[in-house]
Amino acid sequence: PASPPDWHARAAGLQVDGRAVIDGQRQDAADGATFDKHSPIDGRRLGAIARGQAADIDAAVRAARRAFDDGRWSRQAPAARKQVMQRFSAAVLAAADELALLETLDMGKPIAHALAVDIASTARTLAWYGEAIDKIYDEIAPTPRQALALITREPVGVVGAIVPWNYPLIMTAWKLGPALAAGNSVVLKPSEKSPLSALRLAEIALEAGLPPGVLNVVPGYGHEAGEALALHMDVDALGFTGSTRTGRRMLAYASQSNLKRVYNELGGKSAFLVFDDCRDLDRAAHTVADSVFFNQGESCNAPSRVLVQRGIADALAERITARAARWQPGDPLDPRTRMGAVVDAGQLRTVLGYIDAGQAQGARLLSGGRQARTETGGCYVEPTVFAGVHNRMTIAQEEIFGPVISIIPFDDEADAIAQANDSVYGLQAAVWSGGLDRAHRVARALKAGTVHVNQYDEDDITVPFGGVKQSGNGRDKSLHAFDKVTELKTTWIRI
Ligand code: NAD
């Protein structure tokens, strides 16, 4: 990787193009409106971004529909779509430095993580779905009559995608991978807090051979461009990733418009259970700290509720606090930095507000708790650990989306399960125990889309990702993601 001054020099020379990508062209908003985007790393102005409105969304949906109907992508042989997806993936890797820089400047994550995780994972996702598409077979039903009943999958048509700012490229790739590989056209609305990388990605897709109109990206605010996309009468399915509050609205928009299919990937407050027969307390502590503080705590699946058996609570807390020291915020453009800036001043205030609430409600602050690097003009928070938390406290119930760990004691297995499931969320959970029977029993009892046993950091595009309860009803990743962007069609043939 380049040395720190190189990244600063590149950042200083960066020319941001904030125009939408519609029908293969860069375009201003129809009324010329823009909004200013600033970087959370030091407050610098990055540029003017097109402020998409209903007219721009409508133009993008029309382009997507035309592209779908003309069949240049939707009716291409799977092997041909696969080639383009693979070129697209390779082009993402070729543009790794540029995309990583956009990601870091836009939302504050360390450049080293943007390169190693965000870019790598985005490229792998696109290639993996491209690779999958010519290996999926349709079905023939075993009907009792003299007939063939073919059950085939068809692309739904125009897929709308609305994504958050915490992993702008990865969240985009999770929506694009299956939707494009299956032959759909897409209109994507990135978060107003992190629109830059998705706009560049749309250009890269065109350069890789994706026909114009198949992927359109319209930046703008949620209540303007986002709402217009979710309400549009010609969008067949809507993939949403974001907060539970906004996910609720997506279902309302669908019911107010054309009953489009909505698949929601929402918030989390994942529980990490450590029993006193845990064989490696050091590793448990390191895994918690590393999983929560990675990406400044802005991960939907961060295991931010640590439930620990009372007898080992102090020992675990001590180890987590020691590990937290390794996550001091630094300059995101320095490749040695592990923790960067939170996404903006509003998020900074939200996180500090939760830390105040934790103290006011009687939780014990073991480390961190303050704003950091104030001299930079950026939005930094110290890695923060609370012990003695009660599961009904605000910091244990609400998603903080910042670098804050809450350690909550439990008495026995039943108490651990009850507290873990006492949440409106159900995204992920972990069980750390040396007992095989206990690990299985507890994993089965936990209400979560994913349960980790004696680990947390494994993840791969091959497995589904999604939640239960108010964490959503979708499943991104894996072959199961095709279910959301395809329709089953039955064709009876008399023989
Ligand atoms: P958010 O709900 O505020 O915004 C998400 C997206 O929705 C943005 O693009 C925003 O502009 C848009 N939006 C907002 N209001 C809208 C409206 N009225 N109509 C249409 N669109 C609207 O969420 P956020 O703050 O960007 O992201 C953080 C949340 O995302 C957290 O809750 C996090 O847990 C969740 N998340 C979930 C997953 C997952 O896979 N389950 C992954 C990443 C993030």
Residues whose N, C-alpha, C, O or C-beta is under 5 A from the ligand:
A	BS01	NAD	I162 V163 P164 W165 K189 P190 S191 E192 G220 Y221 G222 H223 G226 E227 T241 G242 S243 T244 T246 R249 E265 L266 G267 G268 C300 S471
